[in-house]
Amino acid sequence: MKTLCLIFLFIPFNFFGQEVYYSFLTETYPNIYRSEFKLVDRRIVFEPNDVTIVTETNQGKDIEVLNIQETQVLDDRLTLICENRNKHKITIVFPKEQEEFLYIDYYYRSLLTNEEIQLRLHVEEMQNGPEDSIGIGDG
């Protein structure tokens, strides 16, 4: 039953085209002994086959498109196994079913050290009606 409930978390953006979240705070776990908090403006767009993350930087917008390769349910969490344009593996993990949907965990391997890095993107759902369309290029 828990697996079924977790899958329902994933279904809305499969049926309706996209779910959009705003992330204002990023927490980094470079290792288990420390974490950093940074104020970063991000928009995360979940679509049926892709996840697009738009990050505001001093130089403009950094757009990362992740192709969803596989979905899994591990430890009561929905996990998306993705690949970016450079063919690097990115894992996105949603909170457990009983937890509030306030964050998304994003895992990748450092190209320099091969260390696994975890980012916790604290999120808020962007409210939009069916008549509103949210474009990636909109600011």
KEKOL-528139 format. One record per residue (C-alpha): residue number from 1; residue in three letters; x, y, z. Coordinates in steps of 0.02 Angstrom, whole numbers, plus 50000, padded with zeros to 5 digits. Example, Ala and Ser with C-alpha at 12.3 -4.5 7.8 and 13.67 -1.06 7.14 Angstrom:
2
@pos=1; code=ALA; c1=50615; c2=49775; c3=50390 $
@pos=2; code=SER; c1=50684; c2=49947; c3=50357 $
This chain:
139
@pos=1; code=MET; c1=50000; c2=50000; c3=50000 $
@pos=2; code=LYS; c1=50143; c2=50119; c3=50041 $
@pos=3; code=THR; c1=50217; c2=50090; c3=49869 $
@pos=4; code=LEU; c1=50051; c2=50133; c3=49789 $
@pos=5; code=CYS; c1=50041; c2=50296; c3=49889 $
@pos=6; code=LEU; c1=50217; c2=50343; c3=49838 $
@pos=7; code=ILE; c1=50177; c2=50314; c3=49656 $
@pos=8; code=PHE; c1=50029; c2=50433; c3=49672 $
@pos=9; code=LEU; c1=50155; c2=50567; c3=49722 $
@pos=10; code=PHE; c1=50235; c2=50545; c3=49551 $
@pos=11; code=ILE; c1=50073; c2=50533; c3=49451 $
@pos=12; code=PRO; c1=50018; c2=50717; c3=49451 $
@pos=13; code=PHE; c1=50154; c2=50775; c3=49333 $
@pos=14; code=ASN; c1=50131; c2=50621; c3=49225 $
@pos=15; code=PHE; c1=49947; c2=50662; c3=49197 $
@pos=16; code=PHE; c1=49951; c2=50851; c3=49192 $
@pos=17; code=GLY; c1=50113; c2=50882; c3=49099 $
@pos=18; code=GLN; c1=50217; c2=50968; c3=49231 $
@pos=19; code=GLU; c1=50236; c2=51006; c3=49414 $
@pos=20; code=VAL; c1=50338; c2=51160; c3=49457 $
@pos=21; code=TYR; c1=50426; c2=51195; c3=49621 $
@pos=22; code=TYR; c1=50526; c2=51342; c3=49683 $
@pos=23; code=SER; c1=50681; c2=51312; c3=49789 $
@pos=24; code=PHE; c1=50747; c2=51458; c3=49888 $
@pos=25; code=LEU; c1=50869; c2=51367; c3=50002 $
@pos=26; code=THR; c1=50999; c2=51235; c3=49962 $
@pos=27; code=GLU; c1=51079; c2=51129; c3=50096 $
@pos=28; code=THR; c1=51240; c2=51039; c3=50048 $
@pos=29; code=TYR; c1=51305; c2=50881; c3=50131 $
@pos=30; code=PRO; c1=51482; c2=50858; c3=50067 $
@pos=31; code=ASN; c1=51508; c2=50732; c3=50207 $
@pos=32; code=ILE; c1=51415; c2=50675; c3=50362 $
@pos=33; code=TYR; c1=51502; c2=50797; c3=50480 $
@pos=34; code=ARG; c1=51454; c2=50964; c3=50405 $
@pos=35; code=SER; c1=51325; c2=51047; c3=50298 $
@pos=36; code=GLU; c1=51311; c2=51217; c3=50217 $
@pos=37; code=PHE; c1=51157; c2=51322; c3=50183 $
@pos=38; code=LYS; c1=51151; c2=51439; c3=50033 $
@pos=39; code=LEU; c1=51013; c2=51552; c3=49971 $
@pos=40; code=VAL; c1=50992; c2=51501; c3=49789 $
@pos=41; code=ASP; c1=50845; c2=51539; c3=49675 $
@pos=42; code=ARG; c1=50795; c2=51381; c3=49582 $
@pos=43; code=ARG; c1=50645; c2=51322; c3=49487 $
@pos=44; code=ILE; c1=50621; c2=51134; c3=49470 $
@pos=45; code=VAL; c1=50504; c2=51073; c3=49333 $
@pos=46; code=PHE; c1=50451; c2=50891; c3=49333 $
@pos=47; code=GLU; c1=50385; c2=50826; c3=49168 $
@pos=48; code=PRO; c1=50343; c2=50648; c3=49115 $
@pos=49; code=ASN; c1=50518; c2=50608; c3=49049 $
@pos=50; code=ASP; c1=50627; c2=50751; c3=49112 $
@pos=51; code=VAL; c1=50671; c2=50858; c3=49260 $
@pos=52; code=THR; c1=50728; c2=51035; c3=49221 $
@pos=53; code=ILE; c1=50818; c2=51136; c3=49353 $
@pos=54; code=VAL; c1=50839; c2=51322; c3=49319 $
@pos=55; code=THR; c1=50962; c2=51408; c3=49438 $
@pos=56; code=GLU; c1=50983; c2=51596; c3=49445 $
@pos=57; code=THR; c1=51168; c2=51644; c3=49447 $
@pos=58; code=ASN; c1=51265; c2=51808; c3=49436 $
@pos=59; code=GLN; c1=51299; c2=51767; c3=49253 $
@pos=60; code=GLY; c1=51116; c2=51728; c3=49211 $
@pos=61; code=LYS; c1=51020; c2=51566; c3=49213 $
@pos=62; code=ASP; c1=51098; c2=51394; c3=49226 $
@pos=63; code=ILE; c1=50981; c2=51265; c3=49149 $
@pos=64; code=GLU; c1=51006; c2=51081; c3=49187 $
@pos=65; code=VAL; c1=50898; c2=50954; c3=49097 $
@pos=66; code=LEU; c1=50893; c2=50780; c3=49173 $
@pos=67; code=ASN; c1=50822; c2=50636; c3=49073 $
@pos=68; code=ILE; c1=50730; c2=50514; c3=49187 $
@pos=69; code=GLN; c1=50803; c2=50341; c3=49153 $
@pos=70; code=GLU; c1=50715; c2=50242; c3=49290 $
@pos=71; code=THR; c1=50598; c2=50262; c3=49438 $
@pos=72; code=GLN; c1=50614; c2=50157; c3=49595 $
@pos=73; code=VAL; c1=50538; c2=50147; c3=49767 $
@pos=74; code=LEU; c1=50674; c2=50121; c3=49897 $
@pos=75; code=ASP; c1=50646; c2=50132; c3=50085 $
@pos=76; code=ASP; c1=50472; c2=50208; c3=50060 $
@pos=77; code=ARG; c1=50545; c2=50345; c3=49951 $
@pos=78; code=LEU; c1=50516; c2=50378; c3=49767 $
@pos=79; code=THR; c1=50684; c2=50386; c3=49678 $
@pos=80; code=LEU; c1=50716; c2=50452; c3=49503 $
@pos=81; code=ILE; c1=50875; c2=50391; c3=49420 $
@pos=82; code=CYS; c1=50921; c2=50525; c3=49292 $
@pos=83; code=GLU; c1=51057; c2=50567; c3=49169 $
@pos=84; code=ASN; c1=51114; c2=50742; c3=49123 $
@pos=85; code=ARG; c1=51172; c2=50799; c3=48952 $
@pos=86; code=ASN; c1=51351; c2=50747; c3=48994 $
@pos=87; code=LYS; c1=51290; c2=50570; c3=49032 $
@pos=88; code=HIS; c1=51325; c2=50589; c3=49219 $
@pos=89; code=LYS; c1=51208; c2=50499; c3=49338 $
@pos=90; code=ILE; c1=51099; c2=50607; c3=49451 $
@pos=91; code=THR; c1=50980; c2=50535; c3=49580 $
@pos=92; code=ILE; c1=50829; c2=50631; c3=49644 $
@pos=93; code=VAL; c1=50745; c2=50565; c3=49801 $
@pos=94; code=PHE; c1=50578; c2=50623; c3=49869 $
@pos=95; code=PRO; c1=50533; c2=50623; c3=50056 $
@pos=96; code=LYS; c1=50456; c2=50471; c3=50137 $
@pos=97; code=GLU; c1=50269; c2=50451; c3=50116 $
@pos=98; code=GLN; c1=50229; c2=50509; c3=50293 $
@pos=99; code=GLU; c1=50342; c2=50663; c3=50282 $
@pos=100; code=GLU; c1=50284; c2=50830; c3=50215 $
@pos=101; code=PHE; c1=50344; c2=50870; c3=50039 $
@pos=102; code=LEU; c1=50460; c2=51012; c3=50088 $
@pos=103; code=TYR; c1=50622; c2=50956; c3=50007 $
@pos=104; code=ILE; c1=50699; c2=50855; c3=49867 $
@pos=105; code=ASP; c1=50866; c2=50767; c3=49887 $
@pos=106; code=TYR; c1=50983; c2=50778; c3=49738 $
@pos=107; code=TYR; c1=51136; c2=50663; c3=49731 $
@pos=108; code=TYR; c1=51284; c2=50667; c3=49613 $
@pos=109; code=ARG; c1=51468; c2=50616; c3=49610 $
@pos=110; code=SER; c1=51602; c2=50751; c3=49615 $
@pos=111; code=LEU; c1=51705; c2=50748; c3=49455 $
@pos=112; code=LEU; c1=51861; c2=50797; c3=49554 $
@pos=113; code=THR; c1=51853; c2=50679; c3=49703 $
@pos=114; code=ASN; c1=51720; c2=50551; c3=49652 $
@pos=115; code=GLU; c1=51639; c2=50588; c3=49821 $
@pos=116; code=GLU; c1=51450; c2=50577; c3=49828 $
@pos=117; code=ILE; c1=51376; c2=50748; c3=49859 $
@pos=118; code=GLN; c1=51200; c2=50773; c3=49923 $
@pos=119; code=LEU; c1=51102; c2=50932; c3=49897 $
@pos=120; code=ARG; c1=50938; c2=50955; c3=49989 $
@pos=121; code=LEU; c1=50831; c2=51076; c3=49891 $
@pos=122; code=HIS; c1=50701; c2=51150; c3=50007 $
@pos=123; code=VAL; c1=50547; c2=51177; c3=49899 $
@pos=124; code=GLU; c1=50380; c2=51262; c3=49886 $
@pos=125; code=GLU; c1=50254; c2=51215; c3=49752 $
@pos=126; code=MET; c1=50222; c2=51354; c3=49629 $
@pos=127; code=GLN; c1=50035; c2=51385; c3=49618 $
@pos=128; code=ASN; c1=49967; c2=51398; c3=49444 $
@pos=129; code=GLY; c1=49798; c2=51368; c3=49369 $
@pos=130; code=PRO; c1=49762; c2=51266; c3=49213 $
@pos=131; code=GLU; c1=49762; c2=51426; c3=49110 $
@pos=132; code=ASP; c1=49936; c2=51474; c3=49171 $
@pos=133; code=SER; c1=50084; c2=51406; c3=49078 $
@pos=134; code=ILE; c1=50255; c2=51413; c3=49156 $
@pos=135; code=GLY; c1=50395; c2=51429; c3=49031 $
@pos=136; code=ILE; c1=50574; c2=51390; c3=49072 $
@pos=137; code=GLY; c1=50632; c2=51554; c3=48995 $
@pos=138; code=ASP; c1=50515; c2=51661; c3=49099 $
@pos=139; code=GLY; c1=50597; c2=51758; c3=49241 $
